[in-house]
């Protein structure tokens, strides 16, 4: 598994790179062509132990300027690595997977092109952030909301969609709710998917497949082109919304809870994504607590003591119920029947109850009040995400092993790469069965323990039949020994998961070479598509292309 040195900037291309930089400077202006090391520092920052740095960065602001950038790159054979806002934390941030690449930073392309309040969709560019679109929908009183991830208000919607990320709501399987992509190809030509390539097609944003082969998926988790625009479906604000939380006291009780959830998802009772975090995930998300001090990993007794102090269980579940009053009442009754029982504690929380709790905890004093305020603040953050209001609250987990803890600005302006957090994420997918959940856990818990790290785990019902796991390897980046152990732990987790059949749904730049292992023939086909669309390998060489490393 290649893990490149922190100071590697690639060998560069000498004369071709200089010629390309001159042409790009004429095209974009000197302010938007960055080649000095100090200017590139932000693009080289990473939460990984190490990654390749770009040799330059370009900041186009229109589709046509992106097309011109690509044509110049093709002429001089200089590889490009597009990023939306470059905040792919835990998976490589803005760093390219191989040396010698030039970043194409699309964050200046931040136009909300269209919002249709009747048909509930938006058309956006790659630089549009969750916070920007959420604020626009609220300011214009559209009555609409978007699905949010927990990565904070400053991350790109397009970037996450193209990684097939997931959020919290009924539209949490985000790529499933995209309609119409605009892509600049490696030769500078523009492709529009679905009906978008027909002039004045009236269903271009409401029916994703168009006619003929559906090509949209080719441009997710690939290096086939640069997406410059997409349509994303929005949701009407529900008439009523209610959160539910379920504490699962003992680890063994996870299996029946997962099996109960599967039934609720399959019959449509639960439409939102439900998240199940283990005790260490919840502890790491408490901003006031730092994981960089004390014993690592915690003993079983110390871990249980922390659970008791913080009033948390082995596993904690959260989800939302939305609809009319009658629909929410019926769903609440079904959830209660399915999830209530020995070893589980259920709580339903409406917006009204949450506001009362916030008011009450402001009036209270003492240590107990502090714990209650923490619980209420967590519930508020969950509520905000489920209502389409992005928050950086849960990014505190990225700072778990940072010696200084979370910045004073928390929860605003968080940037784990800039702040030198040590963080790697692994995201395997498993069948939504209790048996698979326990097998998955028994596969990875010993690996964490053997390397001296806490298992920070969340399981999410990414559709009606599958759980997406997000596993964190959090480490002290200021400690070379801890950093090396984290690297080894990540490798061992990857191997253990792959051997057990739990493959990831996305990968970081440090893992691209490993995607070809355990695979038979698939990547040879994707390489043939790449060769047809980008024969000179201009766009993101190595990204989701393990044959690049062979």
Secondary structure, 3 states (H helix, E strand, C coil): CCCCCCCCCCCCCCHHHHHHHHHHHHHHCHHHEECCHHHHHHHHCCCCCCCCCCCEEECCCCHHHHHHHHHHHHHHCCCEEEECCCCCCCCCCCCCCCCCCEEEECCCCCCEEEEECCCCEEEECCCCEHHHHHHHHHHCCCCEECCCCCCCCCCEHHHHHHCCCECCCCCCEHHHHEEEEEEECCCCCEEECHHHHCCCCCCCCCCCCCCCCCCHHHHCCCCCCEEEEEEEECEECCCEEEEEEEEECCHHHHHHHHHHHHHHHHCCCCCCCCEEEEHHHHHHCCCCCCCCCCCCCCCHHHHHHHHHHHCCCCEEEEEEEEECHHHHHHHHHHHHHHHCCCCEEEEEEEHHHHHHHHHHHHHCCCHHHHHHHHHHHHHHHHHHHHCCCCCCHHHHHHHCCCCCCCCCCCCCCCCCCCCCCEEEEECEEEECCHHHHHHHHHHHHHHHHHHCCCCEEEEECCCCCEEEEEEEEEECCCCHHHHHHHHHHHHHHHHHHHHHCCCECCCCHHHHHHHHCCCCCHHHHHHHHHHHHCCCCCECCCCCCHHHHC
